[in-house]
Amino acid sequence: VQIAQRWHRLAMNAGYLAHIGLPYGGTVVQLTLPEEVAAPKAAVKSSSAPAEKAGAPKAKAGGVPKAKAEGAAKAAPKAAPAAPEVPGDGKNFLEKWIEGEIAKGGRCHGKKVMTRFPPEPNGYLHIGHAKSILTNFGLAQKFDGQCNLRFDDTNPETEEVEYVESIKDDVCWITQALNLEQCKNGGKPWRDSLFFASDYFEQMHAFAVDLIKKGKAYVDSQTPEEVQKHRGGGEKNLPGVDSPYRNRSVEENLRLFAEMQEGKHEEGSLLLRAKIDMQHPNMNMRDPPMYRIRFASHHRSGDRWKVYPIYDFAHGNEDAIEGVTHSICTLEFENHRALYDWFIANTSIIPSKPMQKEFARLEVEGAVTSKRKLLRLVKEKKVTGWDDPRLLTVRGIRRRGVRPEGIKLMCDTVGVTDRNSVQPWELVEECFRADLEPISKRRLAVLDPLEVEIIDYKKEETIDGLTDLPEQDAKANPGCARGISFSSKIFIDRSDYQENPPEGYFRLSKIGSEVKLRYCYVIKLTEVVKDKAGNVIKLRCSHDPATRDVMPADRKPKVIHWVNGKDCLDAEVRLINMLFLSMPDKMPEGKDFMDYLNPESWVICKAKVEKALDSCKQEDRFQFERCGYFAPDYACFEKPRKLVFNRVVPLKESSDKKKLEGKGSASRKDAQAAAAAEKERLQKIPPTEFFKSERGSEFSAYDETGLPTHAADGSPLPKSAIKKLAKDLEKQAKLYEAFQKS
């Protein structure tokens, strides 16, 4: 019940959170592997998962970890995926399958388990590929086997060496989470098994000739349009129509296929097809194409080949040539399995007979991973490149600061199942957060600085013994300890002072209000300094010298973070939000996906940070106290050097509570954006309509000014309630008047 209520509150917040670019709602974009070319299956609830790991967020009913949420907006709740059920033995269905295969009497008894990861080198990997990488290399590791890295470079028009190198690098990075034995001394995850489909062009050509000789393949002279039309199918599931060239003689087919390779025919004029069954209920079995003519130079074989294999033909043959025992694909490839098996069974010179099994791919709400769309974003400079930390390419999330261990934790939490489900971005964030929490060094950083002068403090001092992590002992391990300095000039976050605070705000506001500085003194507000335009530019405060190391016994002021103005460093801090706002499932006429770019996806803060961050390393991860988890950007290690930090993920509370309030954990920039958006919305409402539109369900009658006079049940409101409502109405009238004048 609590989970259901929580999801309802989160969904009610969706409209507002989408406005400021926070990851709630949005179109589900499916993340596909290169071989995933069939129509996706409908998402259903997951049914199995690996054993729960220590520290992993629990996928409870609703499919997301527990968190709080507040606020309301007019948005319908979205159904969350159900939690995967953990099998009693802690093994997923692929592990059980392989165990049965290698057991005595099994198909692979006495053989070495071999899997493969077969990306097409025509783009950069994205977060969806991570699950396939970890699944295939992880299974090989579990069964003391081998996972090949094979590039499916059968299309000469799309492959580039740039993509080959980036994929190799990404696979090495992601598999760090598996701690593979072969990588401990500098080896590669794939050992010596780095392959290319183009290495097998000669053998696959021979397989095709073998099928022609057996009368199992023929050269079709129909146009591409005729081939497509005669396949049948469609909404009415029409039967296929045999090609008029289907019964060509073996000799004629061999001659034409040889002429195709010799370049004697134009592209699209001839097609080698398998001869199976044009009436088959599985469309993939209706005489599928095997080879097409392409006059394009290949990045490895040059201009030698004029015919290139279609993926469905190449897929199983490549596995058979390499000796792959378990060909693990995603569910979109399930309907292709019959064709995979047909080619293996009907080729007389096939060297081995692998078997295919499918698992559910990773699908994440709000993710845009289409290669076409990503390329457009890069070319139109809507992002800084393929490694822009807002992108869910592997390079992007790596630059953002996500660790391989965080990706593995996410995949383990989602589980390996045989049914599709959609994962909310909140679950992904919670997994990244759970990975970062125990290893992130605590540091102080002020994202929106406001100067504070301590008027009764004249010296400088250092507060020693602060540790990188809360559980560490500075005396036992001096290497994890640091000191921070304090002087009469400090910076606090601007949101820790509010001239007109909302109800429940307990930080600096009125003269005499107090806060406790983290690791330091209690300070009391004595004066607010403004410029000629009325903007607050500095606060003056006094301090309580008895409170540096203790909380005062007679009061409990809120604790805020700060940095010393005398030695703090300037830094650029990037708050990374979703790149796109919520998009409709069906794009409206005249609209394009680029119209939904989130203007708040990249919030740049000119921050002040403690001096210890000057020595940060690329592998460091930090928790900026009260702000979130951050990682150094590449710019920190380039010349000229510049301190830049990317927010990997917000703190747990601030990821759900974006509304400015007095509980102190919300992200400063997000809170300010929330306040600004709410003010902009409210100022457009006439006072006479204010209570009717904002709280109409609470009242049944109003006076001529719009002030409520009767409760929803028709009873008169008490004078005390009317008095309070009148004050709220007066504030709204002033807000509306100011808006009208502007």
LOVEXKE-160790 format. One line per 4 residues: for each residue y, x, z of C-alpha. Coordinates in steps of 0.05 Angstrom, whole numbers, plus 32768, in hexadecimal, padded with zeros to 4 digits. Example, Ala and Ser with C-alpha at 12.3 -4.5 7.8 and 13.67 -1.06 7.14 Angstrom:
2
7FA6/80F6/809C; 7FEB/8111/808F
//
This chain:
742
8000/8000/8000; 8030/8038/8012; 8022/805B/7FD0; 802D/801A/7FA9
806E/800D/7FCD; 8085/8054/7FC0; 8077/804F/7F76; 809E/800E/7F74
80DA/802F/7F93; 80D5/806A/7F63; 80D1/803A/7F28; 810E/8013/7F41
8133/8055/7F40; 811E/8065/7EF8; 815C/804C/7ED5; 818C/8075/7EFF
8160/80B3/7F01; 8159/80B1/7EB6; 81A5/80B0/7EB1; 81AB/80F4/7ED3
816D/8110/7EB1; 813B/8110/7EE9; 80F1/810A/7ED7; 80E2/80C0/7EE1
80D0/8091/7EA9; 80D3/80A4/7E5F; 80A5/80A1/7E24; 8060/80BF/7E2D
8058/80F6/7DF9; 8010/810C/7DEE; 8003/8157/7DF0; 7FD1/816A/7DBB
7FA8/81A6/7DA8; 7FA4/81BD/7D5E; 7F62/8199/7D52; 7F7C/8157/7D6D
7F8A/8131/7D2D; 7F6C/80ED/7D39; 7F8F/80B1/7D58; 7F91/80B7/7DA4
7F65/808C/7DCF; 7F85/805B/7DFF; 7F92/807A/7E43; 7F66/8061/7E7A
7F5B/8074/7EC2; 7F3B/80B7/7ECF; 7EF6/80B8/7EEC; 7EE6/80FF/7F01
7F07/813F/7F17; 7EF6/8183/7F33; 7EEE/818D/7F7D; 7F2F/818A/7FA4
7F4D/81CE/7FB1; 7F72/81E6/7FEE; 7FBC/81DA/7FE8; 7FB6/81AD/7FAB
7FE0/816D/7FAB; 7FB1/8133/7FB4; 7FB0/8103/7F7A; 7FB0/80C3/7FA1
7FB0/807C/7F87; 7FE8/807B/7F55; 7FD8/80C1/7F3E; 8012/80E4/7F61
801D/810A/7FA2; 803E/80E7/7FDC; 808A/80EB/7FDF; 80C5/80C0/7FF5
80F4/809A/7FC7; 8132/806F/7FD3; 8166/8049/7FAD; 8160/8010/7F7B
816E/8005/7F31; 815B/7FD0/7EFF; 811B/7FED/7EE2; 80D4/7FD4/7EDE
809F/7FFE/7F02; 806E/8025/7ED7; 8024/8026/7EE6; 800C/8069/7F00
7FC9/8087/7EEB; 7F92/8080/7F1E; 7F7A/80BD/7F44; 7F3D/80E1/7F28
7F00/80D8/7F54; 7EE2/8118/7F6C; 7E97/811B/7F5F; 7E6C/8124/7F9D
7E55/8169/7F86; 7E9C/817F/7F73; 7E89/818C/7F2B; 7EAA/816D/7EEE
7E82/8150/7EB5; 7E89/818F/7E89; 7E6D/81BB/7EC0; 7E32/818C/7ECA
7E26/818B/7E7F; 7E24/81D7/7E7A; 7DF8/81DD/7EB7; 7DC5/81AF/7E97
7DC9/81D6/7E55; 7DBA/8219/7E74; 7D85/8200/7EA4; 7D3B/820D/7E95
7D28/81E3/7E59; 7D71/81D9/7E46; 7D8F/81E6/7E01; 7DB1/8226/7E18
7D7F/8240/7E4A; 7D81/828C/7E4A; 7DC0/828E/7E1F; 7E05/82A5/7E31
7E36/826C/7E38; 7E6D/8272/7E04; 7EAB/8247/7DFD; 7EEA/8251/7DD4
7F34/8241/7DD2; 7F47/8236/7D88; 7F93/822E/7D7F; 7FB3/8228/7D3A
7FE7/8260/7D34; 801F/8233/7D19; 8048/8229/7D58; 8051/823A/7DA1
8021/8221/7DD6; 8038/81EA/7E06; 8024/81D0/7E4A; 7FED/81A5/7E2B
7FC9/81E3/7E12; 7FC6/81FF/7E58; 7F90/81CF/7E6E; 7F64/81E2/7E32
7F6E/822D/7E40; 7F5D/8226/7E89; 7F22/81F8/7E7B; 7F02/8224/7E46
7F0E/8267/7E67; 7EFE/8249/7EAC; 7EBB/822E/7E96; 7EA8/8271/7E77
7EBC/8293/7EB8; 7E93/8262/7EE3; 7E54/826C/7EBA; 7E5D/82B7/7EB0
7E67/82AD/7E66; 7E9B/82BB/7E30; 7ED7/8295/7E15; 7EEF/82A9/7DD0
7F37/82A6/7DBA; 7F34/828F/7D72; 7F70/8281/7D45; 7F62/8248/7D15
7F8A/8265/7CDC; 7F6D/823B/7CA4; 7FB1/8222/7C8B; 7FD6/825C/7C69
8017/8236/7C64; 8024/822F/7CAF; 8008/826C/7CD3; 8035/82A6/7CEA
8026/82E7/7D0E; 805E/82D6/7D3F; 8035/829B/7D59; 7FF6/82C4/7D5E
8017/82F6/7D8C; 8039/82C1/7DB6; 7FF7/829B/7DC0; 7FD3/82DA/7DD5
8009/82E8/7E08; 8009/82A0/7E22; 7FBD/82A0/7E2A; 7FC0/82E1/7E52
7FF7/82C4/7E7E; 7FD6/8280/7E8C; 7F91/829E/7E9B; 7FAF/82C9/7ED2
7FA2/828C/7EFE; 7F57/8295/7EF3; 7F57/82DE/7F0B; 7F24/82F0/7ED5
7EFA/832D/7EE4; 7F05/834B/7E9E; 7F51/834A/7EA8; 7F52/8371/7EEA
7F53/83B4/7EC6; 7F81/83A1/7E8E; 7F4F/837C/7E62; 7F5C/833C/7E3C
7F43/82F7/7E50; 7F1B/82F3/7E0E; 7F00/833A/7E17; 7EF1/8353/7DD0
7EE8/830C/7DB5; 7F2A/8302/7D90; 7F1A/82DE/7D4F; 7F3B/82BD/7D14
7F1F/8285/7CE9; 7F34/82AF/7CAD; 7F00/82E2/7CC2; 7ECB/82AF/7CAE
7EE8/8298/7C6A; 7EAF/82BB/7C45; 7E79/829B/7C71; 7E97/8256/7C70
7E9D/825A/7C24; 7E53/826A/7C22; 7E45/822E/7C4F; 7E6A/8201/7C1E
7E43/821D/7BE3; 7E03/8210/7C0B; 7E15/81C7/7C14; 7E26/81C0/7BCA
7DE3/81DD/7BB7; 7DC0/81AA/7BE5; 7DE7/8171/7BC5; 7E0E/8166/7C06
7E53/8176/7BE9; 7E79/8168/7BA8; 7EBB/8177/7B87; 7EE7/813A/7B80
7F1C/8135/7B49; 7F3F/80F8/7B65; 7F89/80FE/7B77; 7F99/8103/7BC1
7FB4/80BB/7BBF; 7F72/80A2/7BA0; 7F49/80C6/7BD4; 7F71/80A7/7C0C
7F6E/8061/7BEE; 7F23/8063/7BE1; 7F13/8078/7C29; 7F1E/8030/7C3E
7F2A/8021/7C88; 7F6F/8008/7C9D; 7F7D/7FC9/7CC4; 7F47/7FA2/7C9E
7F15/7FDC/7CA5; 7F06/7FDB/7C5A; 7EC8/7FFE/7C42; 7ECE/8040/7C1D
7EC5/8046/7BD1; 7E9B/807D/7BB3; 7EC1/80B0/7B8A; 7EB0/80AD/7B3F
7EA3/80F8/7B45; 7E73/80F1/7B80; 7E35/80FA/7B56; 7E48/8138/7B30
7E0F/8168/7B27; 7E05/81A3/7B55; 7E14/81D2/7B1C; 7E56/81B1/7B0B
7E6B/81B0/7B54; 7E5A/81FA/7B5B; 7E82/820A/7B1C; 7EBF/81E1/7B31
7EBF/81FE/7B78; 7EBC/8244/7B5B; 7EF7/8233/7B2D; 7F1E/8218/7B69
7F17/825C/7B8A; 7F29/8280/7B49; 7F6B/825A/7B47; 7F5C/8235/7B07
7F71/81F1/7B22; 7FB3/81D8/7B3F; 7FBD/81C8/7B88; 7FA7/8181/7B97
7F80/8179/7B57; 7F3B/8186/7B75; 7F1D/817D/7BBA; 7ED9/8192/7BD5
7EBC/8158/7BFE; 7E7D/814F/7C28; 7E4E/811B/7C0C; 7E3D/80EF/7C48
7E4A/80A3/7C47; 7E88/807E/7C2D; 7E71/8040/7C54; 7E6B/8064/7C97
7E8E/8040/7CD2; 7EAA/8083/7CE8; 7EE2/8093/7CB8; 7ED7/80DE/7CC3
7E93/80D8/7CA1; 7EAD/80B9/7C60; 7EA4/80F5/7C34; 7ED7/8120/7C5A
7EFB/815A/7C37; 7EE1/81A0/7C40; 7F0C/81CD/7C14; 7F4F/81C6/7BF2
7F75/81F3/7BC1; 7FB1/8219/7BDE; 7FD8/824E/7BB9; 7FF7/826D/7BF6
7FF3/82B2/7C13; 7FCC/82B6/7C55; 7FE8/82DF/7C8E; 7FA6/8306/7C93
7F7F/82FF/7C52; 7FBA/8302/7C23; 7FB0/82E1/7BDF; 7F64/82E9/7BDC
7F54/82A0/7BE7; 7F6A/8265/7BBE; 7F40/8232/7BE4; 7F46/8227/7C2F
7F17/81FF/7C5D; 7F2D/81BF/7C7F; 7F2D/81C2/7CCA; 7EF4/8190/7CD3
7EC7/81BB/7CA8; 7EDE/81FD/7CC6; 7EDB/81E7/7D0F; 7E90/81E4/7D1A
7E81/821C/7CEA; 7EAE/824C/7D10; 7E8B/8239/7D51; 7E47/8244/7D31
7E5B/8288/7D15; 7E74/82A0/7D59; 7E38/8285/7D7F; 7E62/8254/7DA8
7E32/822D/7DD4; 7E63/81F8/7DEE; 7E9B/81E0/7DC1; 7ECA/81BD/7DF0
7EFF/8191/7DCF; 7F2E/815A/7DE3; 7F1D/8110/7DDE; 7F44/8107/7D9D
7F0C/8131/7D7D; 7ED4/8103/7D95; 7ECF/80DC/7D54; 7ECB/811E/7D2E
7E8C/8134/7D54; 7E5E/8110/7D24; 7E7C/8137/7CEA; 7E78/8178/7D12
7E2E/816C/7D1D; 7E22/8158/7CD4; 7E3D/8199/7CB9; 7E14/81C1/7CEB
7DD5/819A/7CDC; 7DDB/819C/7C90; 7DEE/81E4/7C85; 7DAD/820B/7C7C
7DCC/8250/7C89; 7DF2/823E/7CC9; 7DE7/8276/7CFC; 7DE8/824B/7D3C
7DEE/8203/7D52; 7E26/81F7/7D85; 7E32/81B4/7DA6; 7E74/8191/7DB2
7E8C/816B/7DEF; 7ED1/814B/7DFA; 7EFF/8147/7E36; 7F42/8125/7E43
7F7F/814C/7E2E; 7FBC/8154/7E5B; 7FF0/811F/7E50; 8032/8122/7E76
806A/80EF/7E7A; 80AA/8102/7E57; 808F/813F/7E33; 80A6/814E/7DEC
8077/8181/7DCD; 8075/816F/7D83; 807B/81AF/7D5A; 80A9/818C/7D29
80D7/8173/7D60; 80D7/81B5/7D85; 80E9/81DA/7D45; 8123/81AC/7D39
813C/81B5/7D80; 813B/8200/7D77; 815A/8200/7D31; 8192/81D1/7D45
819F/81FC/7D83; 8194/81C2/7DB3; 816B/81F5/7DDB; 8172/8240/7DE0
812E/824F/7DC1; 80E3/8244/7DC8; 80E7/825F/7E0F; 811F/8231/7E25
810C/821F/7E6D; 8117/81D5/7E5E; 80DF/81D5/7E2B; 8096/81CA/7E3E
807E/8202/7E11; 8056/8235/7E38; 808E/8266/7E2C; 80C1/8234/7E46
809E/8223/7E87; 8090/826D/7E91; 80D9/827E/7E8B; 80E9/8243/7EB8
80C1/8266/7EEE; 8080/823E/7EF0; 8045/826A/7F03; 8000/8269/7EE2
7FE5/8255/7F27; 8012/8218/7F26; 7FF9/8203/7EE2; 7FB1/820B/7EFA
7FBF/81E3/7F38; 7FDB/81AC/7F0C; 7F9D/81AC/7EDF; 7F6E/81AD/7F1B
7F94/8173/7F3A; 7F91/814A/7EFA; 7F47/815C/7EF2; 7F18/8163/7EB6
7F03/811D/7EA1; 7EE8/80F9/7E64; 7F1E/80C3/7E64; 7F68/80CA/7E54
7F9E/80BF/7E88; 7FE9/80CD/7E8A; 8005/80FA/7EC0; 804A/80EB/7EDE
807A/8125/7EDD; 8081/811D/7F28; 8038/8133/7F30; 8044/8170/7F05
8081/8183/7F2F; 805A/8179/7F6F; 8024/81A9/7F57; 8058/81DE/7F44
8079/81D4/7F87; 8038/81DB/7FAE; 802B/821D/7F8B; 8070/8239/7F98
8079/8222/7FE1; 804D/8258/8002; 8066/8293/7FD8; 80B0/8285/7FCC
80E0/82B2/7FF2; 8115/828D/8018; 815C/829D/8004; 81A2/827F/800C
81C8/8269/7FCE; 8204/823A/7FC9; 8203/8216/7F86; 8248/81F5/7F8B
8271/8223/7FB8; 82A9/820C/7FE6; 82CD/8241/800E; 82CE/823C/805A
82FB/8267/8086; 82E4/8271/80CD; 8328/8275/80EF; 8311/828F/8133
82DF/82C3/811A; 82FD/8308/810D; 82C1/8337/8108; 8284/8340/80DB
823C/8341/80EF; 81F5/8343/80D3; 81BF/8311/80E5; 817E/8337/80E2
8135/8325/80E3; 8134/82EF/80AE; 80F1/82EE/808A; 80DF/82DE/8042
80AF/82A8/8058; 80B2/827B/8096; 806F/8292/80B4; 807D/82DD/80AF
808B/830A/80EA; 80C5/833A/80DE; 80AE/836A/8114; 8067/836E/80FC
807B/8372/80B3; 80C1/8390/80AB; 80BA/8391/805F; 80C1/8345/805D
8100/8344/8087; 8149/8345/8073; 818D/833B/8092; 81C8/830F/807C
8210/831E/808C; 8245/82F0/80A8; 8290/82F3/80A7; 82CD/82C6/80AD
82C7/82B2/8064; 8289/828C/804E; 8275/825A/8018; 8252/8219/8024
823C/81E6/7FF1; 8274/81B6/7FDD; 8247/817A/7FEB; 8242/818E/8034
828A/8175/803C; 829D/812E/802B; 82E3/8114/8035; 82CB/80CC/8031
8282/80D1/8046; 824F/809A/803B; 822D/807A/8076; 81FA/80A8/8095
821D/80E9/807F; 821C/811B/80B9; 8239/815B/809D; 8281/8171/8098
82B1/8137/808C; 82E5/8125/80C1; 830C/8159/80E8; 82E0/816C/8123
829E/8161/80FF; 826B/8198/8107; 8230/81B9/80E3; 8203/81F3/80F4
8200/822B/80C2; 81B8/823F/80B2; 81A5/827B/80DE; 81EC/827C/80F9
8224/8259/8120; 8239/8211/8129; 827C/8208/8106; 82AF/81D0/8111
82E0/81B6/80DC; 8328/81C1/80EF; 834F/81BC/80AD; 8345/81A8/8065
836D/81D0/8031; 837E/81AF/7FEF; 83A2/81C5/7FB0; 83DD/81A1/7F90
83AE/8171/7F6C; 838D/815C/7FAC; 834C/8182/7FA1; 832B/81A1/7FDD
832B/81EC/7FD4; 831B/8206/801A; 8306/81F0/805F; 831C/8210/80A0
82EC/820E/80DA; 82E1/822A/811F; 829F/8244/8139; 8276/823E/8178
8263/8286/818C; 822A/826E/81B9; 8203/824E/8180; 81F1/8286/8151
81A7/8288/8162; 819E/8244/8183; 81AD/81FB/8177; 81DF/81E0/81AA
81BD/81B9/81E1; 81F0/8181/81E5; 81F2/816F/819A; 81C9/8177/815B
81F5/8185/811F; 81D7/8186/80DA; 81C3/81CB/80BE; 81E1/81E2/807C
81D9/8220/8052; 8210/8252/8043; 821E/8299/802A; 824E/82CF/8041
828C/82D0/8016; 8296/831B/8021; 8255/8333/8000; 8236/82F8/7FDB
8226/82FE/7F91; 823A/82D2/7F56; 81FE/82B3/7F33; 81F0/8280/7EFD
81BE/824C/7F16; 819F/821C/7EE5; 8186/81D9/7EFC; 8150/81C6/7ECA
8144/817B/7EBF; 811E/8155/7E8A; 8136/8166/7E44; 8134/811E/7E2D
8149/80DC/7E4C; 8119/80A1/7E4A; 8107/8091/7E02; 80EB/804E/7DE9
80A4/804C/7DCF; 80BE/8034/7D8D; 80FE/8056/7D75; 8136/8024/7D65
814F/8022/7D1E; 8183/8058/7D12; 816E/807E/7D50; 814F/80C2/7D53
812C/80E7/7D8C; 8168/8117/7D8F; 8193/80DC/7DA4; 816E/80DD/7DE7
817E/8124/7DFB; 8190/8127/7E44; 81D7/8143/7E4F; 81C2/8156/7E96
8183/817C/7E81; 81A7/81BE/7E8C; 81D7/81BF/7EC7; 81F9/8202/7ED0
8212/8214/7F15; 8241/824D/7F24; 8221/825F/7F65; 822B/8290/7F9E
81EB/82B1/7FB6; 81D8/82E1/7FED; 81D8/832A/7FDB; 818D/8333/7FE5
8182/830F/7FA3; 81A1/834A/7F7E; 815D/836E/7F83; 8133/8335/7F69
80F6/8343/7F3D; 80DB/831C/7F02; 809F/8305/7F29; 80C8/82ED/7F66
80CD/82A4/7F76; 8100/828A/7FA7; 810E/824C/7FCF; 815A/8245/7FD1
815E/8222/8013; 816F/81D8/800C; 8173/81E0/7FC0; 812E/81E9/7FA2
80FF/821E/7F85; 811D/8251/7F55; 8108/828C/7F2A; 8130/82C5/7F0C
813F/82BB/7EC3; 8133/82F2/7E90; 817E/82FF/7E90; 8177/831F/7ED5
8152/8359/7EB5; 8179/8363/7E74; 81B7/838A/7E64; 81ED/837A/7E75
81CC/8360/7EB5; 81DD/831A/7ECD; 81C1/82F4/7F08; 81A4/82B4/7EEC
8171/8286/7F0F; 814B/824B/7EF4; 8136/8211/7F20; 80EB/820A/7F19
80E6/81CA/7F41; 8111/81A6/7F75; 80FD/81A2/7FBE; 80CD/816A/7FCC
8100/813C/7FEC; 8137/814A/7FBA; 8109/813A/7F80; 8106/80F2/7F99
8149/80EA/7FBC; 8181/80F6/7F8B; 81B2/80C9/7FAE; 81E6/80EB/7FD9
81D9/80E0/8022; 81D9/8103/8064; 8193/811E/8067; 81A4/8160/8048
816A/8170/801A; 8182/8153/7FD8; 8196/8183/7FA1; 81E1/818D/7FA3
81ED/8185/7F59; 81BE/814A/7F52; 81E0/8128/7F8D; 8225/8133/7F70
820E/8118/7F2D; 81F1/80DC/7F50; 8232/80CF/7F75; 825C/80D6/7F36
822F/80A9/7F0E; 822F/8073/7F44; 827B/8077/7F4A; 8283/8071/7EFF
8257/8033/7EFE; 8278/8010/7F39; 82BF/801B/7F23; 82B4/7FEF/7EE6
82A1/7FB1/7F10; 82DB/7F81/7F20; 82E1/7F72/7F6B; 82D4/7F28/7F60
8290/7F3A/7F41; 827D/7F73/7F6F; 8252/7F50/7FA2; 8236/7F20/7F6E
821C/7F58/7F42; 8209/7F8A/7F78; 81EE/7F5E/7FB0; 81E9/7F19/7F92
81A4/7F0B/7FB0; 81C3/7F10/7FF6; 81F8/7EDA/7FEF; 8200/7E92/7FD5
824B/7E86/7FD7; 828B/7EAE/7FCF; 82D7/7EA3/7FD6; 8309/7EAB/7F9E
830D/7EF7/7FA9; 82C2/7F00/7FA2; 82B7/7F09/7FED; 8274/7EEB/8004
8279/7EB0/8034; 8232/7E97/8039; 81EE/7EB9/803E; 81B6/7EAE/800B
8199/7E75/8035; 81DC/7E50/8034; 81F0/7E5F/807C; 8237/7E78/8089
823F/7EC2/8093; 8257/7ED9/80D8; 829E/7EF3/80DE; 8287/7F39/80EE
825F/7F3C/80AD; 8298/7F20/8084; 82C7/7F54/80A2; 8299/7F8D/808E
8290/7F6F/8048; 82DB/7F69/8040; 82E3/7FB4/804C; 82AF/7FC2/8016
82D4/7F93/7FE7; 8316/7FB6/7FF5; 82F7/7FF9/7FE3; 82DC/7FDB/7FA2
8320/7FBE/7F91; 8341/8003/7F98; 830A/8023/7F6F; 8311/7FEF/7F38
835E/7FF4/7F39; 835A/8040/7F30; 832B/8038/7EF6; 8359/8005/7ED4
8394/8034/7EDB; 836D/806E/7EBD
//
